[in-house]
Amino acid sequence: MTAPESAPAIRVAIVDDQAMVRQGFAALLDAQPGIEVVGSAADGSEAVELVRRSRPDVVLMDIRMPNTNGLDATRAIHAMPGTPPRVIMLTTFDADEYVFSALRAGASGFLLKDATAEDLVAAVRVVAAGEALLAPSVTRRLIADYASRPARRSGAALSQLTERELEVVRLVATGASNAEIAEALFLSEQTVKSHVSRTLAKLGLRDRTQIVVAAYESGLVNPRS
């Protein structure tokens, strides 16, 4: 019997203006099974060229860099033809004003630079699998800050969701996992995954992070309520 082929390695690009950060992350990730670092860049312009050349699955992107910052680079990457890589924004701040802009630009989530090695590796795997990454230590502050701004998106699109799908969206917007949503709504995890998938399809969104942004932009969720 022929042995099953192993899954292809997750291809990762690292973008940061500090050489020690790039080298440290690269050494850590290259040592992990199923992860391959395909290159690094020192600013956003280099990042765009790196992505064009190497086509990584995941990009670890510093937000604050000289020349072209991570936000502009993420926009440029998502404007490329084909399927863009998943972008994890890296920040040293737990209430960075760029984070929601980065999520709207196409980032799949964010992670503090002082996260543990285990958290970094897990983040790469989670995002590569198509999930969103919303660091619990910063989500509440970001949501509270964002909710104080005027709504930017009409809630009309959400009208095509069922009541159950809206319940799931509200819980996704709090950062709840599928398991936590399943427990709260007395559903199976598979049923929750199905609701999330249908919601993404109906709203034309890419991942859970965009569900969070849509929920707050439309006013469906208000952290002060």
C-alpha positions as CSV (number, residue, x, y, z in Angstrom):
1,M,0.0,0.0,0.0
2,T,1.3,3.4,-0.9
3,A,1.8,5.7,2.0
4,P,-0.3,8.9,1.9
5,E,1.6,12.0,0.8
6,S,2.3,14.5,3.6
7,A,0.6,17.9,3.4
8,P,2.8,20.6,1.8
9,A,4.6,22.9,4.2
10,I,3.1,26.2,5.1
11,R,5.2,28.8,3.3
12,V,5.9,31.9,5.5
13,A,7.4,35.3,4.7
14,I,8.6,37.6,7.5
15,V,8.4,41.4,7.2
16,D,10.0,43.6,9.9
17,D,12.4,46.5,9.8
18,Q,14.5,45.0,12.7
19,A,16.9,42.3,11.5
20,M,17.0,40.6,14.8
21,V,13.2,40.1,14.8
22,R,13.3,38.7,11.3
23,Q,16.2,36.3,12.1
24,G,14.6,35.2,15.4
25,F,11.2,34.5,13.8
26,A,12.8,32.7,10.9
27,A,14.9,30.5,13.1
28,L,11.9,29.6,15.3
29,L,9.5,28.9,12.4
30,D,12.0,27.0,10.3
31,A,12.5,24.6,13.2
32,Q,8.8,23.6,13.2
33,P,7.5,20.6,11.3
34,G,5.4,21.6,8.3
35,I,6.5,25.2,8.2
36,E,9.0,26.7,5.7
37,V,10.3,30.3,5.8
38,V,10.6,31.4,2.1
39,G,12.1,34.8,2.7
40,S,12.1,38.1,4.6
41,A,11.8,41.8,4.0
42,A,12.7,45.0,5.8
43,D,9.8,47.2,4.7
44,G,6.5,47.1,2.9
45,S,7.9,47.7,-0.6
46,E,10.3,44.8,-0.2
47,A,7.4,42.7,1.2
48,V,5.3,43.2,-1.9
49,E,8.1,42.1,-4.2
50,L,8.8,39.1,-1.9
51,V,5.2,38.0,-2.0
52,R,5.2,38.4,-5.8
53,R,8.3,36.2,-6.2
54,S,7.8,33.6,-3.5
55,R,4.0,33.3,-3.2
56,P,3.9,32.5,0.6
57,D,0.8,31.1,2.3
58,V,1.2,33.4,5.3
59,V,3.0,36.8,5.8
60,L,4.0,38.0,9.2
61,M,3.8,41.8,8.7
62,D,5.1,44.5,11.0
63,I,2.7,47.4,11.0
64,R,5.1,50.3,11.7
65,M,8.0,50.4,9.3
66,P,9.9,53.2,7.4
67,N,9.2,53.9,3.8
68,T,6.1,51.7,3.1
69,N,4.3,50.6,6.2
70,G,2.6,47.2,6.8
71,L,-0.9,48.6,6.2
72,D,-0.1,49.9,2.7
73,A,1.8,46.7,1.9
74,T,-1.2,44.6,2.9
75,R,-3.4,46.6,0.6
76,A,-0.9,46.2,-2.3
77,I,-0.6,42.4,-1.6
78,H,-4.4,42.0,-1.7
79,A,-4.6,43.9,-4.9
80,M,-2.5,41.3,-6.6
81,P,-4.1,38.9,-9.0
82,G,-4.8,35.4,-7.7
83,T,-5.3,34.2,-4.2
84,P,-3.4,36.5,-1.8
85,P,-1.5,35.1,1.2
86,R,-3.0,35.4,4.7
87,V,-1.4,38.3,6.6
88,I,-0.8,38.4,10.3
89,M,0.0,41.9,11.5
90,L,2.7,42.2,14.2
91,T,2.6,45.0,16.7
92,T,4.3,46.0,19.9
93,F,1.2,48.0,21.0
94,D,-1.9,46.5,22.6
95,A,-4.2,49.2,21.2
96,D,-2.6,50.0,17.9
97,E,-4.7,52.5,15.9
98,Y,-3.8,50.8,12.7
99,V,-5.3,47.4,13.5
100,F,-8.8,47.8,12.3
101,S,-7.6,49.5,9.2
102,A,-5.3,46.5,8.6
103,L,-8.2,44.1,9.0
104,R,-10.2,46.1,6.5
105,A,-7.2,46.1,4.2
106,G,-7.3,42.3,4.2
107,A,-5.2,41.1,7.1
108,S,-6.4,37.9,8.8
109,G,-5.5,39.0,12.3
110,F,-2.9,40.4,14.5
111,L,-0.4,39.3,17.1
112,L,1.7,41.1,19.7
113,K,5.4,40.9,19.2
114,D,5.9,39.7,22.8
115,A,3.7,36.7,22.2
116,T,5.3,33.4,23.2
117,A,7.0,31.1,20.7
118,E,4.1,28.7,21.0
119,D,1.6,31.5,20.2
120,L,3.5,32.5,17.1
121,V,3.7,29.0,15.7
122,A,0.0,28.4,16.6
123,A,-0.9,31.7,14.9
124,V,0.8,30.7,11.6
125,R,-1.0,27.3,11.6
126,V,-4.4,28.8,12.5
127,V,-4.3,31.5,9.8
128,A,-3.0,29.1,7.2
129,A,-6.0,26.8,8.0
130,G,-8.3,29.7,7.1
131,E,-9.3,30.9,10.6
132,A,-9.0,34.4,11.9
133,L,-6.5,35.4,14.6
134,L,-7.7,38.0,17.1
135,A,-5.4,38.1,20.1
136,P,-7.6,38.0,23.3
137,S,-5.3,40.5,25.1
138,V,-6.0,43.3,22.7
139,T,-9.4,42.5,21.2
140,R,-11.5,44.2,23.8
141,R,-9.7,47.5,23.6
142,L,-9.8,47.6,19.8
143,I,-13.5,46.8,19.7
144,A,-14.3,49.5,22.3
145,D,-12.2,52.0,20.3
146,Y,-13.8,51.0,17.0
147,A,-17.3,51.1,18.4
148,S,-16.9,54.8,19.3
149,R,-16.5,55.6,15.6
150,P,-19.4,56.3,13.2
151,A,-20.7,53.1,11.5
152,R,-19.3,52.7,8.0
153,R,-21.2,49.8,6.6
154,S,-24.9,49.4,6.0
155,G,-26.6,46.7,8.0
156,A,-28.7,45.8,4.9
157,A,-26.4,43.0,3.9
158,L,-27.0,41.3,7.2
159,S,-30.7,41.1,6.5
160,Q,-30.1,38.0,4.3
161,L,-28.8,36.1,7.4
162,T,-31.1,33.8,9.4
163,E,-31.7,34.5,13.1
164,R,-29.3,31.6,14.0
165,E,-26.6,33.0,11.7
166,L,-26.9,36.4,13.3
167,E,-26.5,34.7,16.7
168,V,-23.4,33.1,15.5
169,V,-22.1,36.4,14.0
170,R,-22.6,38.1,17.4
171,L,-20.6,35.5,19.1
172,V,-17.8,35.4,16.5
173,A,-17.5,39.2,17.0
174,T,-16.7,38.6,20.7
175,G,-13.8,36.4,19.7
176,A,-15.6,33.2,20.7
177,S,-14.2,30.0,19.2
178,N,-16.4,27.4,17.4
179,A,-16.4,25.3,20.5
180,E,-17.5,28.2,22.7
181,I,-20.2,29.2,20.2
182,A,-21.4,25.6,20.1
183,E,-21.7,25.4,23.9
184,A,-23.5,28.8,24.1
185,L,-26.1,27.9,21.5
186,F,-26.4,24.2,22.3
187,L,-25.1,23.2,18.8
188,S,-22.5,20.8,17.5
189,E,-19.2,22.4,16.4
190,Q,-19.8,21.1,12.9
191,T,-23.1,22.9,12.8
192,V,-21.4,26.1,13.9
193,K,-18.8,25.7,11.2
194,S,-21.6,25.3,8.7
195,H,-23.3,28.5,9.9
196,V,-20.0,30.4,9.6
197,S,-19.3,29.1,6.1
198,R,-22.8,30.1,5.0
199,T,-22.4,33.5,6.5
200,L,-19.1,34.0,4.7
201,A,-20.7,33.0,1.4
202,K,-23.8,35.2,1.8
203,L,-21.8,38.3,2.8
204,G,-19.0,37.7,0.3
205,L,-16.4,37.7,3.1
206,R,-13.1,35.9,3.2
207,D,-12.7,34.8,6.9
208,R,-13.9,35.2,10.5
209,T,-11.9,38.4,10.9
210,Q,-14.0,40.1,8.2
211,I,-17.1,38.9,10.0
212,V,-16.0,40.7,13.1
213,V,-15.4,43.9,11.2
214,A,-18.7,43.6,9.4
215,A,-20.6,43.1,12.7
216,Y,-19.2,46.2,14.3
217,E,-19.3,48.4,11.2
218,S,-23.0,47.5,10.7
219,G,-23.9,48.2,14.4
220,L,-25.1,44.6,14.9
221,V,-22.7,44.4,17.9
222,N,-22.1,47.1,20.4
223,P,-19.7,46.4,23.2
224,R,-21.4,48.9,25.4
225,S,-24.7,47.1,25.3
